[in-house]
């Protein structure tokens, strides 16, 4: 890695986000179709059927490309679309930070949903998203956004230290200990069957 690649940002940067869609004009998002979520949902059969019917866009987000330094702040928006796989709502993959102690903050711009968080030791926390509500994700917690609306996207703005990094692999291996499913029209936390095997 060259010294130049570690140089902090020396110029201001302005990004125009559309507050109704969460999208940034002129900037490409990282898009996750439902097929990219293989192994994330507890009901593998329902997942296969859903992808076969239509491989819809389940979520997208922006990586604004700041230097990977503790002194920088990575930021962007995340848009999780409405939908379900079996009884589970559409959600993001979720991740730990590579620098485990790095925290993150989310501000819900619109929609409704949940932030599911879990420490390596197994402490599980859940916070509600609704427009104007922020959720602080403490260091050491994996986190996943879940859209509980049947019709509206869940749009959040996020920020975290530039050197935090992303560890998706740990979640891809076994998932979270808990999942959120719909029971009688209500989001309900239950044990993830993948952790029972």
N, C-alpha and C positions, 0 to 999 in steps of 0.2 A: 504494500500500500504506500503510495507516495504521500509526501508532506502536503502537496497541493490538494489531495482528496480529503485531507483532514482540516482544511482551512474553513473556519466558521463563515457563515453567511455574512457578507459585509454590506449588502444592499437590501433595502426593504423589498418585500414581495407582497403584492395585493392579488387576491383571488376572489372573483365574483361567484358566489354560490347562489343558485336559485332556491329561495327559501320554500317554495312550494314543491319542488321535486328533489332537492338536495344535490342536484347536478351542477357541475362547474363548466361554464362555456369554454370551449377551446381546449379542454383537458380531458384526456381519455381516462375512463374509470377502469378498474380491475373488475371484471364481470365473472360471477360464479353461477353457471347454469345448475339446475338441480342435479345433473349427472356428476358434477364436481363434488357432490356431497355424499358420494358412495361410502357406506360404513358409518355415517354419522347418525342415521335414524335407527331406532330400535327395531322397527318392523321392516325387515329386509324385503319381504314379499311385497308389502305396500309400496316401498320405494321403487322396486323394479317395475311395478305396474304404472306408477306415476310417471316415471321417466319414459316408459314405452308409449304412454298416451301422448305426452308432450313434454319435451325437455325445456321447461320454462326457465327464465332468469329468476333465480331465487334471491340473490342479493348482489350488490356492487358497492365498491368503495373507492376512495381516492388515496393514493400515496403521493404526497406533494413533493417528495424527493429532497428533503433537507439532508445536510450532512449527518452522518451517524456519530454524533458527538453528544456528550452529556449536556453541553452548554446550549444545544439547539432544541427546538420543540417541533416534533412531528405533529401534523394535524391533517384533518380532512373531514369528509362526510361519509356516512355509511347509509345505504338504502336497502332495507330488508323488505321484500315484497310479501303480500298476503298469500297464504296458501297452507295446505297441510299435507303431510305424508302419514297416512293412517290417522292416528289421534294426535300426532305431534305437529306443532306449528312450524312454518318455515323459520329458519334461524341461520345465523352465521356459523362457520366451523368452530370458532372459538380458539383461543390460544393462551398459553403462558407467554410472558416476555422472556427472551433469552437471558437478559439481565433480570433475574427473578424478582429483585427488590423494586423494580421500576413500577410506578403507579400509572394510572390513566384516568382521565375524566371524560365523561360523555354528557352532552346536553341534547335533550330531545327537542327537535324542531317541530315535528308533527307526528301524528300517529299514536299508537299505544303498544305496549309490550312489556317485556321483562329483561333485566340483565341477570343472567345466571353466573354466579362466581363460585370458585372452588379452590381451596388451597391444596398443596401436595399432601398435607396431613389429613385431608378429608373434611375440613370445615366448609359447609355450603351456605351461601348467602344469596338471597334473591331481592332485587329492588325493582320497583315499578317504573316504567317509562310512560310519560304523558307530556304533551307539549309544554315547554317551559321548565321541565324538571331535569335537574342534573343528577348524575350518578357518579360517585367517586369510587373507582376500583382500586383498592389498596394493593401495594406490592405483594408478591407471592401468590396472587390469585389469578387462575385462568378465568377467562370471561367470554361470554357468548350472548349476543343480542337475539331476542326471540320476538317475532311479531305476532301478537295475539288478536289482531284485528282480522276480520273476514274480508274486508274490502279496501283498507287503506295501507299504503306503505308506512313502515316505521323509519323515520329519518332522524339521524343523530349526527352531531358534530363532535369530534373527538380530538384529544391532544395528549401527547405523552413524550417523555424524554427522547431525543434523537437517537441515543445509543441503546434504547430498550431492546430492539430486535423482536422477532416473532418466533415462537416455538409452537408450530402446528402439530409436529410429529407425536408429541406426548398425547394429545387429544385424539389423534387419528388411531392410536393404538387401541385404546379401550373406551374412549369417550369420557363424558362427565359421569360422576357417580349418580347423579339425579337427572331426570328429564322432565320436561313440562308437556303435559298432555291435556286435551280437552275432555272434561267430564261434566255432563249435563250443562254444557255451555259455559263452563268456568275453567280457566287455566289452573291445573292441579300439578303439584310437584310429586313425583313418584320415583322409586328406585329404578335405575337403569338395569335392565336384564343382562346387559353385557358384563356388568360387574358381578353378577351372581354365578357366572361360570368359572 
